[in-house]
């Protein structure tokens, strides 16, 4: 007998730093990547790559000591990601900043706050590792991402007129930065 007063459970949205990928997680991650690429947000890919290429890409990310991979999950299913790329060890001048990339949530998992959660968790991780600044770039056609970045305090500092080519269309790029360590903000010239 069903009770009409029972409401469906709200999906559980989580984000975590990945330390490994099980075969099931790899499958979910590749499926989410395919969905994001098909929807126009494939962090550089325009056409779907073969599954083995995607798997090698994600395996490579996991083996790189200068990368941090964050996984978004909806009810336990991997549905999005972002990455932090740490500076090279010989780049002392920029050793305080990291670059955020490969930021997406599959279309079927949007609307649950996962994109915001990905950024917030990545920021906390970067700060915990001693970094002060996060830089990122995005196609100007990715309006929802731009709104999210700006709502979280990312500041536009430049544009690139020939950032990407999708089909026959040239798309501008936007470059953002955010100080995540308040101590750095105090040392900035006014």
N, C-alpha and C positions, 0 to 999 in steps of 0.2 A: 504494500500500500504506500502511495507516495504522499508526502506532505507538501502542499503547495506553498507553504511558508518557508521552505528551505531554499536558500539561494545558492547558486553555483559558487564554488570556491574561487577566490581571486587567484590568478596565476602567480607563482612565486618567481620573482625576478632577482637574480644574484649576479655578482661579478667577482672574479678572483684572478690572482696572478697564477698563470699556469707554470707548473714545474715539469710536467710531462703530458703526453697525449695518449690516451688509450685508443685502440682501434675504433671503438664506438665514437669517441670524441673527435677523432680525425674525420670519420664519416660525417658527423654532424657539422663540423667546421667547414668541410668542403661543400656540403649542401648549402650552408648559410652563405658561403662565399659565392657559389653559383647564383643564388637568389639575388644577392646584392649586385653582382655584375649584370645580371639580366635586367635589373631595375635601374641601372646607370650609375651605381655607386661602388664600383669594384676597385677602388684605390689604385687606378692605373690600368687595369684590364678593361677592355672594351668588349671583346669577344670571349666567350667561355673557353678557357684552356682545357686540355684533356685532364681527366681526373688524376692521372699519375703526375702531371706537372704541378697541379695544386698540392697534392700530397708531398711532393719533394719540396715545394716552396715552404709549407708549414713545418716539415721536418727540419729544414734548414734554419728556419727562425728559432726553433727549439734548441738547436745546437750552437747558436751564436751567443757567446758570453756577453756581448754588448747589446743584446735585445732582451726586452721584457715583454712577454705576451700576456695580455689580459683577455679572459674569456667571459662573455656575457651568456647567461643561461636563462631560459624561461621554462619553468617546471623541469629543470634538470637537463634540458636539451640545449647544446651549444648553438647560439643564434647570432653571435656578433663578437667583435674583437676590436682591440686597438693595441698598438705597440709603442713602446718607448725605445728609441735608439740612443744609447749612451755615446758620448764623444770618444774618439780614439784616445788612447793613453798618451800619445805624443802631442795631443792638442791641449796643452796646458792653458792656453789663453781662453778656450771655451769650455774648460772642464766643469764649469758650474751650470751648464745648460744641457737639456736633452731635447730630442725631436720626437713629436708624436705623429704616428702615421697608421695606415691600415685600419682606420677607424670606421666601422660600419655595424649596423644591425640589420639582419634580414628583414625584408618587408613584412613578413607574417608575424614578426615579434615586436614591431614598433608600437608605440603608444603605452608602454609600460615603464618608461623612465630609464631604460637600459643605456641609452646613449649618454645621458647625463651621469649615470652611475659609472660607466666606463671611464669617463673623464675624471670624475672625482676620485676613484680608486687609483687611477694612474698618477694623478697629482700627489696623492698621499704617499704612494710608493716612491715617486721621484724625490719628494721632500725627505722621506725616511732614509734615502740613500745619499743625502747631502747635496742634492741639486737645488738650484734656486730659481731657474727659469725653464719654461717649456715653450718651444717654438713649434709651429705647424703651418702647413699650407693646404689649400683647398681650391677646387675649381669654383669659379664664381656662380656656376649653375647649380651648385649644391646649397640651395637657399636654406633648407632646414638645418643643415650642419652649421652654416654661417650664423644663423640665429642662435643656435645652441652655444657656439663658441663665444659670441658676443655677450650672451646672457650670463655666462660664467666668468666674465671679466677679461677675456682675451682681447688684446688691442691690435687693430689693423695697423701694420707699419709699412706695407707696400703692396704693389700689384705687379703682375707680370703679364704683358699684353699677349704673349704667345705661350701660355702655360701648357695647354693641352690641345690635341686635335682629335675630335670625335667625328668620324665620317669625314665630311668636307668642311666641317665647322671648326674654326679656331676659337678656343675658350680662354678667357683671362683667368689668371690665378690670383689668389689673395693670400697674403702672408700675415700670420698672427704671432703674438708673443704674450706671455703672462708670467709675471713674477709670482712665484708660489712661496717664497721665503720672505716674510716681512722684513727681516734684518737687511736683506739686500736693498729693499726699497728705501731704507733709511740712509744708505750710503750713496744714493743716486744724486747727481747734481740737479739743482732746481732750475 
